[in-house]
């Protein structure tokens, strides 16, 4: 399977200039290829392919000499990005979603370039073609075979490299606890079927006042001034700090779960649908909880460890009695589930977690029994 290792790199001042020139060249090519596709369709009703656009690079290098200073595979990867953007656009049209047409990129909207095969080497330092050796902080050892290398600049001016590697499965020792159901929430981040809970850290709420002050200072500065650029970095730094803390939290908690349980049943949540039509403060809390990030990390870590994550339909899991299976309507403010049929009473989130576990084990049991009936 594919796993990505991200390291902080520390280019020299001269290397930073080369990296930024590379980003500018990549951005120019991206916009040029996008314009080509747009004009080709509007004038001739023809769609250009990735292969068609790659064939124009030899002529483009003669017209734009700065493209010769960029590795050829990096240029090919830009054509692939454009191709993927249009495939996603047409896929959303077919499924009836609101499609967003691929947009031209401004200077601050293109911050990475990728070597899909060669042109890089990682030893004690990172060697990048056309750039040279860059100092890298290897806080952990690389695993597997390196396939691609991406250089990225953050909004705060930091530089990172992401190395995608092919690794083998490494099943861990079977834990004592076989299965658990997890209900995601806003009061508590997650409630387990064994009544344990993970508290909601609310990282965005903790930084909200600082972010508001920084954004106000940024908004009153004159556009194009150096003071405005510094103020923008302050805002970006706060967002970066929130994201780092949230990401670390999701990594830690998902790792604990995978180490403890063989089977993990979770809700198959549609975060975008949940944020439609809600009050602004609820949408903000849903985004702050980072359920999607947590569930993605959980699924990836479980696959690496040979464990199983089962996604179940979340419909009525909070309104169904986990004891007698009868269904009763609840308000959002009702935090205790009381069943009038069997007099069963339990925390709303704990009851939902038990139902999620039951649905997960039911689907697992069906999958195991199906082959014997053939």
C-alpha positions in Angstrom: 0.0 0.0 0.0 1.0 3.6 -0.3 2.2 5.7 2.7 3.5 9.2 2.7 6.3 10.5 4.9 6.5 14.3 5.4 9.7 16.0 6.4 10.6 19.6 7.1 13.3 20.9 4.8 15.5 24.0 5.2 16.7 25.4 1.9 19.3 28.1 1.7 18.5 31.6 0.5 19.7 30.8 -2.9 17.7 27.5 -3.0 14.6 29.3 -1.9 14.9 31.6 -4.9 15.3 28.6 -7.2 12.3 26.8 -5.5 10.1 29.9 -5.9 11.2 30.3 -9.5 10.2 26.7 -10.1 6.8 27.3 -8.5 6.2 30.3 -10.7 7.2 28.4 -13.8 4.8 25.5 -12.8 2.0 28.0 -12.1 2.5 29.6 -15.5 2.4 26.2 -17.3 -0.7 25.2 -15.3 -2.6 28.3 -16.4 -1.3 28.0 -19.9 -2.6 24.4 -20.2 -5.9 25.3 -18.6 -6.3 28.1 -21.2 -5.4 25.8 -24.0 -8.2 23.4 -23.0 -10.7 26.2 -22.5 -10.0 27.7 -26.0 -10.0 24.3 -27.7 -13.4 23.5 -26.4 -14.9 26.9 -27.0 -13.6 27.3 -30.5 -13.5 23.7 -31.9 -15.6 21.7 -29.4 -12.6 19.4 -28.9 -11.2 18.1 -25.6 -7.4 18.0 -25.3 -5.9 15.0 -23.6 -3.0 14.9 -21.2 -0.9 13.2 -23.9 -1.8 15.9 -26.4 -0.6 18.7 -24.1 2.6 16.9 -23.1 3.5 16.7 -26.8 3.6 20.6 -26.9 6.3 20.9 -24.2 9.2 20.7 -26.6 7.9 23.8 -28.6 6.9 25.6 -25.3 10.5 25.3 -24.0 11.7 27.1 -27.1 9.2 29.9 -26.6 9.6 30.1 -22.8 13.2 29.3 -21.9 12.5 29.3 -18.1 10.7 25.9 -18.6 14.1 24.3 -19.4 15.1 25.0 -15.8 12.3 22.7 -14.5 12.6 18.9 -14.5 10.7 17.3 -17.4 8.8 15.0 -15.1 7.6 17.9 -13.0 6.2 19.5 -16.2 4.4 16.2 -17.1 2.9 16.1 -13.6 1.3 19.5 -14.2 -0.4 18.2 -17.3 -1.7 15.2 -15.1 -3.0 17.7 -12.5 -5.0 19.5 -15.2 -6.3 16.2 -16.5 -7.4 15.1 -13.1 -9.1 18.4 -12.4 -11.2 18.1 -15.6 -12.1 14.4 -14.9 -13.3 15.4 -11.5 -15.3 18.3 -13.0 -17.1 16.0 -15.5 -17.6 13.4 -12.9 -19.5 15.9 -10.7 -21.6 16.9 -13.7 -22.6 13.3 -14.3 -23.6 12.7 -10.7 -25.7 15.9 -10.5 -23.5 17.8 -8.1 -22.6 21.5 -8.3 -19.4 21.4 -10.5 -16.6 23.9 -10.0 -14.8 24.6 -13.2 -11.0 24.4 -12.8 -9.7 27.8 -12.0 -6.6 29.8 -13.0 -4.0 29.9 -10.2 -2.7 33.2 -8.7 0.7 33.6 -7.1 -0.4 32.4 -3.7 -2.6 29.6 -5.0 0.1 27.3 -6.4 2.4 26.0 -3.7 3.7 22.6 -4.7 5.4 20.6 -7.5 5.9 16.8 -7.8 8.6 14.5 -9.2 6.5 11.4 -10.1 9.4 9.0 -10.7 13.0 10.4 -10.7 14.9 13.6 -10.2 15.3 13.3 -6.5 17.3 11.3 -3.9 17.1 11.1 -0.1 20.1 10.2 2.0 21.3 12.5 4.8 20.0 15.4 2.8 17.4 15.7 0.0 18.8 16.0 -3.5 16.4 17.7 -5.9 17.3 18.0 -9.6 17.9 21.7 -10.7 18.0 22.7 -7.1 20.8 20.8 -5.3 21.1 19.2 -1.9 18.6 20.6 0.7 19.0 20.1 4.4 16.2 17.9 5.8 15.0 17.1 9.3 14.5 13.3 9.3 12.5 12.8 12.5 11.7 9.2 11.6 13.1 6.6 9.2 11.7 6.1 5.8 9.8 2.8 5.1 9.4 0.9 1.8 10.3 2.1 -1.6 10.1 5.8 -2.5 7.9 6.4 -5.5 7.2 10.2 -5.7 8.5 13.3 -4.1 6.5 16.5 -3.6 8.0 19.9 -2.5 5.5 22.2 -0.9 5.6 25.8 0.5 3.2 26.6 3.3 1.4 30.0 3.6 3.8 30.8 6.5 6.8 30.3 4.3 7.9 26.9 5.6 9.1 24.2 3.1 8.2 20.5 3.4 8.8 17.4 1.3 6.3 14.6 1.1 7.7 11.2 0.0 5.1 8.6 -1.1 6.3 5.0 -0.5 5.1 1.5 -1.2 5.1 -0.4 2.0 4.0 -3.9 3.1 1.4 -4.8 5.6 2.6 -5.2 9.2 -0.2 -6.9 11.2 0.2 -6.1 14.9 -0.4 -8.5 17.8 -4.1 -9.4 18.3 -5.5 -7.2 21.1 -7.7 -8.5 24.0 -10.8 -6.4 23.0 -12.3 -7.8 19.8 -14.8 -5.0 18.7 -16.1 -1.6 19.5 -18.7 0.8 18.1 -18.0 4.5 18.0 -20.6 7.4 17.9 -19.1 10.7 16.8 -20.5 13.8 18.5 -20.0 17.5 19.5 -20.5 17.2 23.2 -17.8 14.6 23.4 -15.7 13.9 20.3 -16.4 10.2 20.4 -18.4 7.8 22.6 -17.5 4.0 22.6 -19.9 1.1 23.0 -18.0 0.2 26.3 -19.1 3.7 27.7 -15.6 5.3 27.3 -15.4 8.8 25.8 -12.9 11.0 24.0 -13.4 14.6 25.0 -13.8 17.2 22.3 -10.6 19.4 22.3 -12.2 22.3 20.3 -8.9 23.6 19.0 -10.5 26.2 16.8 -12.6 27.6 19.7 -9.5 27.9 21.8 -7.8 30.1 19.1 -10.9 31.9 17.9 -10.3 35.2 19.8 -6.6 35.3 18.6 -7.7 34.6 15.1 -10.4 37.3 15.2 -7.9 39.9 16.3 -5.3 38.9 13.7 -7.9 39.0 10.9 -9.1 42.5 11.9 -5.5 43.8 11.8 -5.0 42.2 8.4 -8.2 43.6 6.9 -7.4 47.2 7.7 -3.9 47.2 6.1 -3.3 48.7 2.7 -3.4 46.2 -0.1 0.1 45.4 -1.5 1.9 46.8 1.5 4.6 44.9 3.5 2.6 45.4 6.7 -0.4 43.6 5.1 1.9 40.7 4.0 3.2 40.4 7.6 -0.4 40.5 9.0 -1.4 37.8 6.5 1.4 35.5 7.8 0.1 36.0 11.3 -3.3 34.8 10.3 -1.8 31.9 8.4 0.3 30.9 11.4 -2.7 30.7 13.7 -4.5 28.5 11.1 -1.4 26.4 10.8 -1.1 25.9 14.6 -4.8 24.9 14.8 -4.3 22.3 12.0 -1.2 20.9 13.5 -2.8 20.4 16.9 -6.0 18.9 15.3 -3.9 16.6 13.1 -1.8 15.4 16.0 -4.9 14.7 18.1 -6.5 12.6 15.3 -3.3 10.7 14.8 -2.9 9.9 18.5 -6.5 8.8 19.1 -6.8 6.7 16.0 -3.5 5.0 16.8 -4.8 4.1 20.3 -8.0 2.6 18.9 -6.2 0.4 16.3 -3.8 -0.9 19.0 -6.8 -1.9 21.2 -9.4 -3.3 18.9 -9.6 -5.9 16.1 -12.9 -4.5 14.6 -14.1 -0.9 14.8 -17.6 0.1 13.7 -18.1 3.7 12.8 -20.8 5.9 11.2 -20.6 6.5 7.5 -21.0 10.2 7.9 -21.5 12.7 5.0 -20.0 15.8 6.5 -21.0 18.1 3.6 -24.6 17.1 3.9 -24.6 17.6 7.6 -23.4 21.1 7.2 -26.3 22.0 4.9 -29.0 24.2 6.4 -27.6 24.3 9.9 -26.9 27.3 12.0 -23.4 28.9 11.6 -22.2 27.9 15.1 -23.1 24.3 14.5 -21.3 24.2 11.2 -18.3 25.7 12.8 -18.3 23.1 15.5 -18.7 20.2 13.0 -15.7 21.6 11.1 -13.7 22.0 14.3 -14.4 18.4 15.4 -12.5 17.1 12.2 -14.5 13.9 12.0 -13.5 13.3 8.4 -9.8 13.6 9.3 -10.1 11.2 12.2 -12.1 8.6 10.3 -9.6 8.7 7.4 -6.6 8.3 9.7 -8.5 5.4 11.5 -9.2 3.6 8.2 -5.6 3.9 7.0 -4.0 2.8 10.3 -6.4 -0.1 10.6 -5.5 -1.3 7.0 -1.8 -1.1 7.8 -2.2 -3.1 11.0 -4.5 -5.7 9.4 -7.6 -4.6 11.4 -11.1 -3.9 10.2 -13.1 -0.6 10.1 -16.8 -1.1 9.2 -18.9 1.8 8.2 -22.6 1.6 9.0 -25.6 3.7 8.0 -26.0 6.3 10.8 -29.8 6.6 10.2 -31.8 6.2 13.4 -28.9 4.9 15.5 -29.7 7.5 18.2 -33.4 6.9 18.1 -33.3 3.1 18.3 -33.3 1.3 21.6 -30.2 -0.9 21.9 -32.1 -3.3 24.2 -35.5 -4.0 22.5 -34.8 -2.4 19.0 -37.9 -0.2 19.2 -37.6 3.3 17.7 -38.6 6.6 19.4 -38.2 10.2 18.3 -35.7 12.4 20.2 -35.0 16.1 20.1 -31.4 17.3 19.7 -31.5 18.6 23.3 -32.4 15.1 24.7 -29.1 13.7 26.0 -30.7 10.7 27.8 -32.4 7.9 25.8 -35.4 6.4 27.7 -37.3 3.6 26.1 -41.0 3.6 27.0 -41.4 0.0 25.8 -38.8 -1.8 27.9 -37.9 1.1 30.4 -34.3 0.9 29.2 -32.4 4.2 30.0 -28.9 5.2 28.8 -26.9 8.1 27.6 -28.0 9.0 24.1 -24.4 8.7 22.6 -23.7 5.5 24.5 -27.0 4.0 23.1 -26.0 5.1 19.6 -22.6 3.5 19.9 -24.2 0.2 21.0 -26.4 0.3 17.9 -23.5 1.1 15.7 -21.6 -1.9 17.1 -24.6 -4.2 16.5 -25.0 -3.0 12.9 -21.2 -3.5 12.3 -21.1 -7.0 13.7 -24.3 -7.9 11.9 -22.7 -6.9 8.5 -19.5 -8.7 9.4 -21.5 -11.9 10.3 -23.4 -11.7 7.0 -20.1 -11.4 5.1 -18.7 -14.5 6.9 -21.8 -16.6 6.4 -22.4 -15.8 2.8 -19.8 -18.1 1.2 -21.2 -21.2 3.0 -24.6 -20.7 1.5 -23.3 -20.7 -2.1 
